[in-house]
Amino acid sequence: MSTPPDGLPVYRVLTGPDDAAFCRRVSEALALGYRLHEGPSVTFDGERVIVAQAVVWGDMGD
């Protein structure tokens, strides 16, 4: 497939608390054919750790 399914963009940034639900969202994107772009960004909002992970479709980012 040369384009992402369901009209999704070729570049996405997934964000959320560092928990199992966030890990599942990243895993689902990888299963669709996205790949990680660089490493994650991590911050602390005073209560919890927040993570951001960019993913790109196919060969984007090479």
PDBQT receptor file of N, H, CA, C and O in Angstrom, charges set to zero:
ATOM      1  N   MET A   1       0.848  -1.165   0.000  1.00  0.00    +0.000 N 
ATOM      2  CA  MET A   1       0.000   0.000   0.000  1.00  0.00    +0.000 C 
ATOM      3  C   MET A   1       0.903   1.241   0.000  1.00  0.00    +0.000 C 
ATOM      4  O   MET A   1       1.780   1.366   0.855  1.00  0.00    +0.000 OA
ATOM      5  N   SER A   2       0.698   2.139  -0.936  1.00  0.00    +0.000 N 
ATOM      6  H   SER A   2      -0.014   2.037  -1.631  1.00  0.00    +0.000 HD
ATOM      7  CA  SER A   2       1.568   3.307  -1.048  1.00  0.00    +0.000 C 
ATOM      8  C   SER A   2       1.097   4.486  -0.203  1.00  0.00    +0.000 C 
ATOM      9  O   SER A   2       1.860   5.428   0.011  1.00  0.00    +0.000 OA
ATOM     10  N   THR A   3      -0.118   4.457   0.270  1.00  0.00    +0.000 N 
ATOM     11  H   THR A   3      -0.739   3.692   0.096  1.00  0.00    +0.000 HD
ATOM     12  CA  THR A   3      -0.619   5.522   1.141  1.00  0.00    +0.000 C 
ATOM     13  C   THR A   3      -1.228   4.898   2.386  1.00  0.00    +0.000 C 
ATOM     14  O   THR A   3      -1.664   3.747   2.359  1.00  0.00    +0.000 OA
ATOM     15  N   PRO A   4      -1.259   5.648   3.469  1.00  0.00    +0.000 N 
ATOM     16  CA  PRO A   4      -1.841   5.105   4.697  1.00  0.00    +0.000 C 
ATOM     17  C   PRO A   4      -3.329   4.799   4.526  1.00  0.00    +0.000 C 
ATOM     18  O   PRO A   4      -4.007   5.425   3.711  1.00  0.00    +0.000 OA
ATOM     19  N   PRO A   5      -3.824   3.846   5.286  1.00  0.00    +0.000 N 
ATOM     20  CA  PRO A   5      -5.246   3.494   5.205  1.00  0.00    +0.000 C 
ATOM     21  C   PRO A   5      -6.149   4.562   5.814  1.00  0.00    +0.000 C 
ATOM     22  O   PRO A   5      -5.707   5.401   6.598  1.00  0.00    +0.000 OA
ATOM     23  N   ASP A   6      -7.394   4.511   5.445  1.00  0.00    +0.000 N 
ATOM     24  H   ASP A   6      -7.754   3.829   4.808  1.00  0.00    +0.000 HD
ATOM     25  CA  ASP A   6      -8.441   5.341   6.060  1.00  0.00    +0.000 C 
ATOM     26  C   ASP A   6      -8.169   6.841   6.003  1.00  0.00    +0.000 C 
ATOM     27  O   ASP A   6      -8.652   7.592   6.850  1.00  0.00    +0.000 OA
ATOM     28  N   GLY A   7      -7.389   7.284   4.995  1.00  0.00    +0.000 N 
ATOM     29  H   GLY A   7      -6.997   6.673   4.307  1.00  0.00    +0.000 HD
ATOM     30  CA  GLY A   7      -7.119   8.704   4.843  1.00  0.00    +0.000 C 
ATOM     31  C   GLY A   7      -6.187   9.292   5.899  1.00  0.00    +0.000 C 
ATOM     32  O   GLY A   7      -6.106  10.512   6.042  1.00  0.00    +0.000 OA
ATOM     33  N   LEU A   8      -5.491   8.442   6.634  1.00  0.00    +0.000 N 
ATOM     34  H   LEU A   8      -5.557   7.451   6.518  1.00  0.00    +0.000 HD
ATOM     35  CA  LEU A   8      -4.560   8.929   7.656  1.00  0.00    +0.000 C 
ATOM     36  C   LEU A   8      -3.404   9.663   6.982  1.00  0.00    +0.000 C 
ATOM     37  O   LEU A   8      -3.053   9.335   5.849  1.00  0.00    +0.000 OA
ATOM     38  N   PRO A   9      -2.798  10.655   7.657  1.00  0.00    +0.000 N 
ATOM     39  CA  PRO A   9      -1.662  11.375   7.085  1.00  0.00    +0.000 C 
ATOM     40  C   PRO A   9      -0.397  10.514   7.082  1.00  0.00    +0.000 C 
ATOM     41  O   PRO A   9      -0.304   9.541   7.830  1.00  0.00    +0.000 OA
ATOM     42  N   VAL A  10       0.569  10.873   6.243  1.00  0.00    +0.000 N 
ATOM     43  H   VAL A  10       0.493  11.664   5.635  1.00  0.00    +0.000 HD
ATOM     44  CA  VAL A  10       1.818  10.107   6.181  1.00  0.00    +0.000 C 
ATOM     45  C   VAL A  10       2.709  10.384   7.386  1.00  0.00    +0.000 C 
ATOM     46  O   VAL A  10       3.574   9.572   7.715  1.00  0.00    +0.000 OA
ATOM     47  N   TYR A  11       2.507  11.513   8.043  1.00  0.00    +0.000 N 
ATOM     48  H   TYR A  11       1.804  12.173   7.776  1.00  0.00    +0.000 HD
ATOM     49  CA  TYR A  11       3.269  11.868   9.241  1.00  0.00    +0.000 C 
ATOM     50  C   TYR A  11       2.293  12.081  10.381  1.00  0.00    +0.000 C 
ATOM     51  O   TYR A  11       1.314  12.817  10.252  1.00  0.00    +0.000 OA
ATOM     52  N   ARG A  12       2.568  11.434  11.486  1.00  0.00    +0.000 N 
ATOM     53  H   ARG A  12       3.363  10.837  11.590  1.00  0.00    +0.000 HD
ATOM     54  CA  ARG A  12       1.698  11.572  12.658  1.00  0.00    +0.000 C 
ATOM     55  C   ARG A  12       2.545  11.714  13.906  1.00  0.00    +0.000 C 
ATOM     56  O   ARG A  12       3.628  11.137  13.998  1.00  0.00    +0.000 OA
ATOM     57  N   VAL A  13       2.056  12.475  14.860  1.00  0.00    +0.000 N 
ATOM     58  H   VAL A  13       1.175  12.943  14.785  1.00  0.00    +0.000 HD
ATOM     59  CA  VAL A  13       2.677  12.555  16.181  1.00  0.00    +0.000 C 
ATOM     60  C   VAL A  13       1.644  12.052  17.179  1.00  0.00    +0.000 C 
ATOM     61  O   VAL A  13       0.581  12.646  17.357  1.00  0.00    +0.000 OA
ATOM     62  N   LEU A  14       1.981  10.961  17.813  1.00  0.00    +0.000 N 
ATOM     63  H   LEU A  14       2.845  10.478  17.669  1.00  0.00    +0.000 HD
ATOM     64  CA  LEU A  14       1.105  10.373  18.823  1.00  0.00    +0.000 C 
ATOM     65  C   LEU A  14       1.551  10.880  20.185  1.00  0.00    +0.000 C 
ATOM     66  O   LEU A  14       2.742  10.853  20.494  1.00  0.00    +0.000 OA
ATOM     67  N   THR A  15       0.618  11.340  20.997  1.00  0.00    +0.000 N 
ATOM     68  H   THR A  15      -0.349  11.362  20.746  1.00  0.00    +0.000 HD
ATOM     69  CA  THR A  15       0.960  11.864  22.313  1.00  0.00    +0.000 C 
ATOM     70  C   THR A  15       0.026  11.288  23.362  1.00  0.00    +0.000 C 
ATOM     71  O   THR A  15      -1.085  10.856  23.057  1.00  0.00    +0.000 OA
ATOM     72  N   GLY A  16       0.490  11.288  24.585  1.00  0.00    +0.000 N 
ATOM     73  H   GLY A  16       1.393  11.639  24.832  1.00  0.00    +0.000 HD
ATOM     74  CA  GLY A  16      -0.354  10.860  25.683  1.00  0.00    +0.000 C 
ATOM     75  C   GLY A  16       0.459  10.466  26.886  1.00  0.00    +0.000 C 
ATOM     76  O   GLY A  16       1.689  10.468  26.846  1.00  0.00    +0.000 OA
ATOM     77  N   PRO A  17      -0.235  10.123  27.969  1.00  0.00    +0.000 N 
ATOM     78  CA  PRO A  17       0.452   9.640  29.163  1.00  0.00    +0.000 C 
ATOM     79  C   PRO A  17       1.235   8.369  28.832  1.00  0.00    +0.000 C 
ATOM     80  O   PRO A  17       0.823   7.579  27.983  1.00  0.00    +0.000 OA
ATOM     81  N   ASP A  18       2.351   8.183  29.502  1.00  0.00    +0.000 N 
ATOM     82  H   ASP A  18       2.686   8.824  30.192  1.00  0.00    +0.000 HD
ATOM     83  CA  ASP A  18       3.173   6.989  29.293  1.00  0.00    +0.000 C 
ATOM     84  C   ASP A  18       2.508   5.806  30.001  1.00  0.00    +0.000 C 
ATOM     85  O   ASP A  18       2.827   5.474  31.143  1.00  0.00    +0.000 OA
ATOM     86  N   ASP A  19       1.574   5.184  29.279  1.00  0.00    +0.000 N 
ATOM     87  H   ASP A  19       1.315   5.453  28.351  1.00  0.00    +0.000 HD
ATOM     88  CA  ASP A  19       0.842   4.054  29.846  1.00  0.00    +0.000 C 
ATOM     89  C   ASP A  19       0.603   2.998  28.770  1.00  0.00    +0.000 C 
ATOM     90  O   ASP A  19       1.031   3.154  27.626  1.00  0.00    +0.000 OA
ATOM     91  N   ALA A  20      -0.072   1.944  29.142  1.00  0.00    +0.000 N 
ATOM     92  H   ALA A  20      -0.420   1.817  30.071  1.00  0.00    +0.000 HD
ATOM     93  CA  ALA A  20      -0.325   0.844  28.210  1.00  0.00    +0.000 C 
ATOM     94  C   ALA A  20      -1.154   1.297  27.012  1.00  0.00    +0.000 C 
ATOM     95  O   ALA A  20      -0.945   0.804  25.903  1.00  0.00    +0.000 OA
ATOM     96  N   ALA A  21      -2.085   2.220  27.211  1.00  0.00    +0.000 N 
ATOM     97  H   ALA A  21      -2.255   2.620  28.111  1.00  0.00    +0.000 HD
ATOM     98  CA  ALA A  21      -2.920   2.691  26.099  1.00  0.00    +0.000 C 
ATOM     99  C   ALA A  21      -2.070   3.417  25.060  1.00  0.00    +0.000 C 
ATOM    100  O   ALA A  21      -2.271   3.235  23.859  1.00  0.00    +0.000 OA
ATOM    101  N   PHE A  22      -1.126   4.235  25.511  1.00  0.00    +0.000 N 
ATOM    102  H   PHE A  22      -0.963   4.382  26.486  1.00  0.00    +0.000 HD
ATOM    103  CA  PHE A  22      -0.235   4.921  24.567  1.00  0.00    +0.000 C 
ATOM    104  C   PHE A  22       0.608   3.898  23.809  1.00  0.00    +0.000 C 
ATOM    105  O   PHE A  22       0.750   3.997  22.590  1.00  0.00    +0.000 OA
ATOM    106  N   CYS A  23       1.163   2.928  24.510  1.00  0.00    +0.000 N 
ATOM    107  H   CYS A  23       1.048   2.848  25.500  1.00  0.00    +0.000 HD
ATOM    108  CA  CYS A  23       1.976   1.892  23.858  1.00  0.00    +0.000 C 
ATOM    109  C   CYS A  23       1.152   1.126  22.821  1.00  0.00    +0.000 C 
ATOM    110  O   CYS A  23       1.664   0.786  21.754  1.00  0.00    +0.000 OA
ATOM    111  N   ARG A  24      -0.113   0.853  23.127  1.00  0.00    +0.000 N 
ATOM    112  H   ARG A  24      -0.528   1.128  23.994  1.00  0.00    +0.000 HD
ATOM    113  CA  ARG A  24      -0.984   0.172  22.157  1.00  0.00    +0.000 C 
ATOM    114  C   ARG A  24      -1.193   1.036  20.916  1.00  0.00    +0.000 C 
ATOM    115  O   ARG A  24      -1.179   0.513  19.801  1.00  0.00    +0.000 OA
ATOM    116  N   ARG A  25      -1.388   2.346  21.080  1.00  0.00    +0.000 N 
ATOM    117  H   ARG A  25      -1.399   2.771  21.986  1.00  0.00    +0.000 HD
ATOM    118  CA  ARG A  25      -1.585   3.239  19.927  1.00  0.00    +0.000 C 
ATOM    119  C   ARG A  25      -0.360   3.239  19.025  1.00  0.00    +0.000 C 
ATOM    120  O   ARG A  25      -0.490   3.199  17.802  1.00  0.00    +0.000 OA
ATOM    121  N   VAL A  26       0.834   3.282  19.621  1.00  0.00    +0.000 N 
ATOM    122  H   VAL A  26       0.940   3.314  20.615  1.00  0.00    +0.000 HD
ATOM    123  CA  VAL A  26       2.054   3.233  18.817  1.00  0.00    +0.000 C 
ATOM    124  C   VAL A  26       2.166   1.866  18.143  1.00  0.00    +0.000 C 
ATOM    125  O   VAL A  26       2.497   1.788  16.960  1.00  0.00    +0.000 OA
ATOM    126  N   SER A  27       1.901   0.815  18.864  1.00  0.00    +0.000 N 
ATOM    127  H   SER A  27       1.632   0.878  19.825  1.00  0.00    +0.000 HD
ATOM    128  CA  SER A  27       1.968  -0.537  18.295  1.00  0.00    +0.000 C 
ATOM    129  C   SER A  27       0.976  -0.704  17.148  1.00  0.00    +0.000 C 
ATOM    130  O   SER A  27       1.304  -1.334  16.143  1.00  0.00    +0.000 OA
ATOM    131  N   GLU A  28      -0.218  -0.158  17.276  1.00  0.00    +0.000 N 
ATOM    132  H   GLU A  28      -0.484   0.355  18.092  1.00  0.00    +0.000 HD
ATOM    133  CA  GLU A  28      -1.215  -0.231  16.201  1.00  0.00    +0.000 C 
ATOM    134  C   GLU A  28      -0.734   0.514  14.957  1.00  0.00    +0.000 C 
ATOM    135  O   GLU A  28      -0.924   0.037  13.838  1.00  0.00    +0.000 OA
ATOM    136  N   ALA A  29      -0.113   1.679  15.143  1.00  0.00    +0.000 N 
ATOM    137  H   ALA A  29       0.041   2.067  16.051  1.00  0.00    +0.000 HD
ATOM    138  CA  ALA A  29       0.421   2.422  14.004  1.00  0.00    +0.000 C 
ATOM    139  C   ALA A  29       1.511   1.616  13.307  1.00  0.00    +0.000 C 
ATOM    140  O   ALA A  29       1.563   1.580  12.078  1.00  0.00    +0.000 OA
ATOM    141  N   LEU A  30       2.378   0.971  14.076  1.00  0.00    +0.000 N 
ATOM    142  H   LEU A  30       2.335   1.000  15.075  1.00  0.00    +0.000 HD
ATOM    143  CA  LEU A  30       3.429   0.141  13.482  1.00  0.00    +0.000 C 
ATOM    144  C   LEU A  30       2.831  -1.042  12.722  1.00  0.00    +0.000 C 
ATOM    145  O   LEU A  30       3.310  -1.399  11.646  1.00  0.00    +0.000 OA
ATOM    146  N   ALA A  31       1.794  -1.641  13.277  1.00  0.00    +0.000 N 
ATOM    147  H   ALA A  31       1.404  -1.350  14.151  1.00  0.00    +0.000 HD
ATOM    148  CA  ALA A  31       1.145  -2.781  12.611  1.00  0.00    +0.000 C 
ATOM    149  C   ALA A  31       0.488  -2.359  11.297  1.00  0.00    +0.000 C 
ATOM    150  O   ALA A  31       0.386  -3.166  10.373  1.00  0.00    +0.000 OA
ATOM    151  N   LEU A  32       0.040  -1.098  11.203  1.00  0.00    +0.000 N 
ATOM    152  H   LEU A  32       0.124  -0.443  11.954  1.00  0.00    +0.000 HD
ATOM    153  CA  LEU A  32      -0.560  -0.600   9.964  1.00  0.00    +0.000 C 
ATOM    154  C   LEU A  32       0.477  -0.372   8.866  1.00  0.00    +0.000 C 
ATOM    155  O   LEU A  32       0.133  -0.342   7.685  1.00  0.00    +0.000 OA
ATOM    156  N   GLY A  33       1.741  -0.212   9.252  1.00  0.00    +0.000 N 
ATOM    157  H   GLY A  33       2.020  -0.236  10.212  1.00  0.00    +0.000 HD
ATOM    158  CA  GLY A  33       2.790   0.043   8.268  1.00  0.00    +0.000 C 
ATOM    159  C   GLY A  33       3.573   1.312   8.510  1.00  0.00    +0.000 C 
ATOM    160  O   GLY A  33       4.488   1.626   7.749  1.00  0.00    +0.000 OA
ATOM    161  N   TYR A  34       3.231   2.056   9.563  1.00  0.00    +0.000 N 
ATOM    162  H   TYR A  34       2.487   1.800  10.181  1.00  0.00    +0.000 HD
ATOM    163  CA  TYR A  34       4.029   3.218   9.942  1.00  0.00    +0.000 C 
ATOM    164  C   TYR A  34       5.326   2.720  10.555  1.00  0.00    +0.000 C 
ATOM    165  O   TYR A  34       5.429   1.564  10.965  1.00  0.00    +0.000 OA
ATOM    166  N   ARG A  35       6.320   3.607  10.615  1.00  0.00    +0.000 N 
ATOM    167  H   ARG A  35       6.237   4.546  10.282  1.00  0.00    +0.000 HD
ATOM    168  CA  ARG A  35       7.543   3.277  11.337  1.00  0.00    +0.000 C 
ATOM    169  C   ARG A  35       7.928   4.467  12.195  1.00  0.00    +0.000 C 
ATOM    170  O   ARG A  35       7.534   5.603  11.931  1.00  0.00    +0.000 OA
ATOM    171  N   LEU A  36       8.706   4.182  13.227  1.00  0.00    +0.000 N 
ATOM    172  H   LEU A  36       9.025   3.259  13.442  1.00  0.00    +0.000 HD
ATOM    173  CA  LEU A  36       9.109   5.227  14.153  1.00  0.00    +0.000 C 
ATOM    174  C   LEU A  36       9.994   6.242  13.436  1.00  0.00    +0.000 C 
ATOM    175  O   LEU A  36      10.826   5.873  12.606  1.00  0.00    +0.000 OA
ATOM    176  N   HIS A  37       9.813   7.502  13.754  1.00  0.00    +0.000 N 
ATOM    177  H   HIS A  37       9.138   7.801  14.428  1.00  0.00    +0.000 HD
ATOM    178  CA  HIS A  37      10.671   8.569  13.246  1.00  0.00    +0.000 C 
ATOM    179  C   HIS A  37      11.398   9.168  14.440  1.00  0.00    +0.000 C 
ATOM    180  O   HIS A  37      10.815   9.877  15.260  1.00  0.00    +0.000 OA
ATOM    181  N   GLU A  38      12.702   8.859  14.515  1.00  0.00    +0.000 N 
ATOM    182  H   GLU A  38      13.176   8.282  13.849  1.00  0.00    +0.000 HD
ATOM    183  CA  GLU A  38      13.505   9.302  15.657  1.00  0.00    +0.000 C 
ATOM    184  C   GLU A  38      12.983   8.653  16.937  1.00  0.00    +0.000 C 
ATOM    185  O   GLU A  38      12.143   7.755  16.898  1.00  0.00    +0.000 OA
ATOM    186  N   GLY A  39      13.490   9.118  18.052  1.00  0.00    +0.000 N 
ATOM    187  H   GLY A  39      14.173   9.848  18.084  1.00  0.00    +0.000 HD
ATOM    188  CA  GLY A  39      13.072   8.596  19.348  1.00  0.00    +0.000 C 
ATOM    189  C   GLY A  39      11.933   9.422  19.911  1.00  0.00    +0.000 C 
ATOM    190  O   GLY A  39      11.577  10.460  19.354  1.00  0.00    +0.000 OA
ATOM    191  N   PRO A  40      11.363   8.966  21.012  1.00  0.00    +0.000 N 
ATOM    192  CA  PRO A  40      10.257   9.697  21.621  1.00  0.00    +0.000 C 
ATOM    193  C   PRO A  40      10.747  10.935  22.371  1.00  0.00    +0.000 C 
ATOM    194  O   PRO A  40      11.918  11.040  22.735  1.00  0.00    +0.000 OA
ATOM    195  N   SER A  41       9.837  11.852  22.588  1.00  0.00    +0.000 N 
ATOM    196  H   SER A  41       8.886  11.767  22.293  1.00  0.00    +0.000 HD
ATOM    197  CA  SER A  41      10.065  12.976  23.494  1.00  0.00    +0.000 C 
ATOM    198  C   SER A  41       9.263  12.698  24.753  1.00  0.00    +0.000 C 
ATOM    199  O   SER A  41       8.146  12.185  24.692  1.00  0.00    +0.000 OA
ATOM    200  N   VAL A  42       9.845  13.040  25.893  1.00  0.00    +0.000 N 
ATOM    201  H   VAL A  42      10.752  13.456  25.942  1.00  0.00    +0.000 HD
ATOM    202  CA  VAL A  42       9.200  12.746  27.168  1.00  0.00    +0.000 C 
ATOM    203  C   VAL A  42       9.254  14.000  28.041  1.00  0.00    +0.000 C 
ATOM    204  O   VAL A  42      10.271  14.692  28.087  1.00  0.00    +0.000 OA
ATOM    205  N   THR A  43       8.161  14.278  28.722  1.00  0.00    +0.000 N 
ATOM    206  H   THR A  43       7.335  13.716  28.684  1.00  0.00    +0.000 HD
ATOM    207  CA  THR A  43       8.116  15.399  29.663  1.00  0.00    +0.000 C 
ATOM    208  C   THR A  43       7.287  14.986  30.867  1.00  0.00    +0.000 C 
ATOM    209  O   THR A  43       6.627  13.947  30.859  1.00  0.00    +0.000 OA
ATOM    210  N   PHE A  44       7.330  15.796  31.879  1.00  0.00    +0.000 N 
ATOM    211  H   PHE A  44       7.867  16.640  31.887  1.00  0.00    +0.000 HD
ATOM    212  CA  PHE A  44       6.554  15.555  33.091  1.00  0.00    +0.000 C 
ATOM    213  C   PHE A  44       5.666  16.762  33.314  1.00  0.00    +0.000 C 
ATOM    214  O   PHE A  44       6.159  17.889  33.364  1.00  0.00    +0.000 OA
ATOM    215  N   ASP A  45       4.372  16.551  33.449  1.00  0.00    +0.000 N 
ATOM    216  H   ASP A  45       3.971  15.635  33.408  1.00  0.00    +0.000 HD
ATOM    217  CA  ASP A  45       3.432  17.675  33.586  1.00  0.00    +0.000 C 
ATOM    218  C   ASP A  45       3.114  18.025  35.040  1.00  0.00    +0.000 C 
ATOM    219  O   ASP A  45       2.155  18.749  35.309  1.00  0.00    +0.000 OA
ATOM    220  N   GLY A  46       3.899  17.522  35.958  1.00  0.00    +0.000 N 
ATOM    221  H   GLY A  46       4.678  16.934  35.739  1.00  0.00    +0.000 HD
ATOM    222  CA  GLY A  46       3.660  17.768  37.379  1.00  0.00    +0.000 C 
ATOM    223  C   GLY A  46       2.907  16.642  38.056  1.00  0.00    +0.000 C 
ATOM    224  O   GLY A  46       2.921  16.518  39.281  1.00  0.00    +0.000 OA
ATOM    225  N   GLU A  47       2.245  15.816  37.243  1.00  0.00    +0.000 N 
ATOM    226  H   GLU A  47       2.234  15.918  36.248  1.00  0.00    +0.000 HD
ATOM    227  CA  GLU A  47       1.497  14.689  37.784  1.00  0.00    +0.000 C 
ATOM    228  C   GLU A  47       1.871  13.362  37.133  1.00  0.00    +0.000 C 
ATOM    229  O   GLU A  47       1.852  12.314  37.779  1.00  0.00    +0.000 OA
ATOM    230  N   ARG A  48       2.210  13.420  35.855  1.00  0.00    +0.000 N 
ATOM    231  H   ARG A  48       2.226  14.271  35.331  1.00  0.00    +0.000 HD
ATOM    232  CA  ARG A  48       2.499  12.172  35.129  1.00  0.00    +0.000 C 
ATOM    233  C   ARG A  48       3.477  12.439  33.986  1.00  0.00    +0.000 C 
ATOM    234  O   ARG A  48       3.698  13.581  33.583  1.00  0.00    +0.000 OA
ATOM    235  N   VAL A  49       4.045  11.364  33.485  1.00  0.00    +0.000 N 
ATOM    236  H   VAL A  49       3.865  10.436  33.812  1.00  0.00    +0.000 HD
ATOM    237  CA  VAL A  49       4.954  11.441  32.341  1.00  0.00    +0.000 C 
ATOM    238  C   VAL A  49       4.115  11.444  31.069  1.00  0.00    +0.000 C 
ATOM    239  O   VAL A  49       3.225  10.611  30.899  1.00  0.00    +0.000 OA
ATOM    240  N   ILE A  50       4.408  12.394  30.173  1.00  0.00    +0.000 N 
ATOM    241  H   ILE A  50       5.131  13.071  30.311  1.00  0.00    +0.000 HD
ATOM    242  CA  ILE A  50       3.730  12.519  28.884  1.00  0.00    +0.000 C 
ATOM    243  C   ILE A  50       4.747  12.210  27.794  1.00  0.00    +0.000 C 
ATOM    244  O   ILE A  50       5.879  12.691  27.834  1.00  0.00    +0.000 OA
ATOM    245  N   VAL A  51       4.332  11.401  26.815  1.00  0.00    +0.000 N 
ATOM    246  H   VAL A  51       3.412  11.010  26.782  1.00  0.00    +0.000 HD
ATOM    247  CA  VAL A  51       5.227  10.966  25.744  1.00  0.00    +0.000 C 
ATOM    248  C   VAL A  51       4.679  11.438  24.400  1.00  0.00    +0.000 C 
ATOM    249  O   VAL A  51       3.466  11.502  24.197  1.00  0.00    +0.000 OA
ATOM    250  N   ALA A  52       5.593  11.766  23.488  1.00  0.00    +0.000 N 
ATOM    251  H   ALA A  52       6.578  11.714  23.653  1.00  0.00    +0.000 HD
ATOM    252  CA  ALA A  52       5.244  12.059  22.097  1.00  0.00    +0.000 C 
ATOM    253  C   ALA A  52       6.135  11.215  21.209  1.00  0.00    +0.000 C 
ATOM    254  O   ALA A  52       7.350  11.170  21.399  1.00  0.00    +0.000 OA
ATOM    255  N   GLN A  53       5.532  10.547  20.241  1.00  0.00    +0.000 N 
ATOM    256  H   GLN A  53       4.545  10.583  20.087  1.00  0.00    +0.000 HD
ATOM    257  CA  GLN A  53       6.286   9.720  19.298  1.00  0.00    +0.000 C 
ATOM    258  C   GLN A  53       5.811  10.006  17.885  1.00  0.00    +0.000 C 
ATOM    259  O   GLN A  53       4.632   9.835  17.574  1.00  0.00    +0.000 OA
ATOM    260  N   ALA A  54       6.729  10.441  17.029  1.00  0.00    +0.000 N 
ATOM    261  H   ALA A  54       7.686  10.580  17.282  1.00  0.00    +0.000 HD
ATOM    262  CA  ALA A  54       6.394  10.654  15.623  1.00  0.00    +0.000 C 
ATOM    263  C   ALA A  54       6.514   9.334  14.883  1.00  0.00    +0.000 C 
ATOM    264  O   ALA A  54       7.426   8.546  15.131  1.00  0.00    +0.000 OA
ATOM    265  N   VAL A  55       5.576   9.105  13.966  1.00  0.00    +0.000 N 
ATOM    266  H   VAL A  55       4.835   9.745  13.764  1.00  0.00    +0.000 HD
ATOM    267  CA  VAL A  55       5.620   7.948  13.078  1.00  0.00    +0.000 C 
ATOM    268  C   VAL A  55       5.421   8.440  11.646  1.00  0.00    +0.000 C 
ATOM    269  O   VAL A  55       4.715   9.419  11.404  1.00  0.00    +0.000 OA
ATOM    270  N   VAL A  56       6.049   7.753  10.716  1.00  0.00    +0.000 N 
ATOM    271  H   VAL A  56       6.623   6.958  10.913  1.00  0.00    +0.000 HD
ATOM    272  CA  VAL A  56       5.937   8.109   9.303  1.00  0.00    +0.000 C 
ATOM    273  C   VAL A  56       5.539   6.876   8.515  1.00  0.00    +0.000 C 
ATOM    274  O   VAL A  56       5.810   5.744   8.915  1.00  0.00    +0.000 OA
ATOM    275  N   TRP A  57       4.889   7.123   7.386  1.00  0.00    +0.000 N 
ATOM    276  H   TRP A  57       4.669   8.043   7.062  1.00  0.00    +0.000 HD
ATOM    277  CA  TRP A  57       4.406   6.050   6.538  1.00  0.00    +0.000 C 
ATOM    278  C   TRP A  57       5.507   5.623   5.570  1.00  0.00    +0.000 C 
ATOM    279  O   TRP A  57       6.159   6.470   4.958  1.00  0.00    +0.000 OA
ATOM    280  N   GLY A  58       5.716   4.321   5.430  1.00  0.00    +0.000 N 
ATOM    281  H   GLY A  58       5.187   3.634   5.927  1.00  0.00    +0.000 HD
ATOM    282  CA  GLY A  58       6.616   3.784   4.416  1.00  0.00    +0.000 C 
ATOM    283  C   GLY A  58       8.016   4.359   4.503  1.00  0.00    +0.000 C 
ATOM    284  O   GLY A  58       8.654   4.331   5.555  1.00  0.00    +0.000 OA
ATOM    285  N   ASP A  59       8.490   4.890   3.356  1.00  0.00    +0.000 N 
ATOM    286  H   ASP A  59       7.971   4.912   2.501  1.00  0.00    +0.000 HD
ATOM    287  CA  ASP A  59       9.860   5.399   3.271  1.00  0.00    +0.000 C 
ATOM    288  C   ASP A  59       9.972   6.878   3.595  1.00  0.00    +0.000 C 
ATOM    289  O   ASP A  59      11.041   7.459   3.412  1.00  0.00    +0.000 OA
ATOM    290  N   MET A  60       8.907   7.503   4.068  1.00  0.00    +0.000 N 
ATOM    291  H   MET A  60       8.038   7.031   4.216  1.00  0.00    +0.000 HD
ATOM    292  CA  MET A  60       8.965   8.912   4.463  1.00  0.00    +0.000 C 
ATOM    293  C   MET A  60      10.037   9.095   5.517  1.00  0.00    +0.000 C 
ATOM    294  O   MET A  60      10.179   8.254   6.406  1.00  0.00    +0.000 OA
ATOM    295  N   GLY A  61      10.785  10.165   5.437  1.00  0.00    +0.000 N 
ATOM    296  H   GLY A  61      10.670  10.848   4.716  1.00  0.00    +0.000 HD
ATOM    297  CA  GLY A  61      11.781  10.454   6.450  1.00  0.00    +0.000 C 
ATOM    298  C   GLY A  61      13.145   9.895   6.154  1.00  0.00    +0.000 C 
ATOM    299  O   GLY A  61      14.094  10.195   6.879  1.00  0.00    +0.000 OA
ATOM    300  N   ASP A  62      13.287   9.077   5.098  1.00  0.00    +0.000 N 
ATOM    301  H   ASP A  62      12.516   8.833   4.510  1.00  0.00    +0.000 HD
ATOM    302  CA  ASP A  62      14.607   8.563   4.737  1.00  0.00    +0.000 C 
ATOM    303  C   ASP A  62      15.431   9.600   4.038  1.00  0.00    +0.000 C 
ATOM    304  O   ASP A  62      16.573   9.333   3.664  1.00  0.00    +0.000 OA
TER     305      ASP A  62
